[in-house]
Amino acid sequence: MTTAPSSGSDTAASRWRRLQADTDTVHRALDARIMAADPFRDRARYGLFLAMQIAIFRDVDALYADPALRAVFPDLATRRKLGLAEQDAADLGLAVPRLAEPAFAGTIDAPTGMGWLYVVEGADLGAPFLLQETRKIGVDETFGARHMQGPEHGRGLHWRLFTEALDAASLTAAEDARVLAGAHAAFARANVLFEAAGLSA
Ligand code: HEM
């Protein structure tokens, strides 16, 4: 899927656009890797994908309660996905294995956390495409894929609110470098979890 920046005047100034440009290659590679693994072929295979999702949601779960990150993203608490994904596993009668030790202990510094959240929030943009596939195996926003539910006000606005808040934060150059490192760490983690889930087999 393309993540090329749309034309606009924000390219130079936008932290989001820099993140997008800098992680475009790793995003495309991961997207292609996941789709090649045929994760929506049947419910058993979808269960592996769900295990990967749950593992990354567990990694970031403490961030949603972090005061410094809540100051950056005022609606952060509403963006938490772990509970819905755990319900998805229950819908499907799956006992989801713990794929890996947590990526970090508890919370992390806010700029690094912003990078992780950028990746987890951004991943939601692919959900409409994934739902087209899951529906074929009887899995949708009300059963088994609740974590892919779009918000009431729509995914577009939800994403815009996130990226505007990301851009509005005042950071030093060193902190900005940590945002980027956090995003890369999250993509690397997603690849590790993809393998741990057995999707690469
Ligand atoms: C399974 C296959 C995947 C598909 C089909 C997919 C698809 C998409 C699509 C369609 C977009 C929106 C692109 C745009 O508006 O230009 C997107 C954005 C994004 N995806 Fe994925 N994605 C997948 C997996 C993932 C995974 C596993 C992650 C991370 C764990 C991820 C992270 C992101 C991020 C961070 C963005 C936002 C890019 C931006 O800044 O605009 N994606 N994805």
Residues whose N, C-alpha, C, O or C-beta is under 5 A from the ligand:
A	BS01	HEM	M1 T2 T3 A4 W16 Q20 D31 I34 Y118 V119 G122 A123 L125 G126 F129 A190
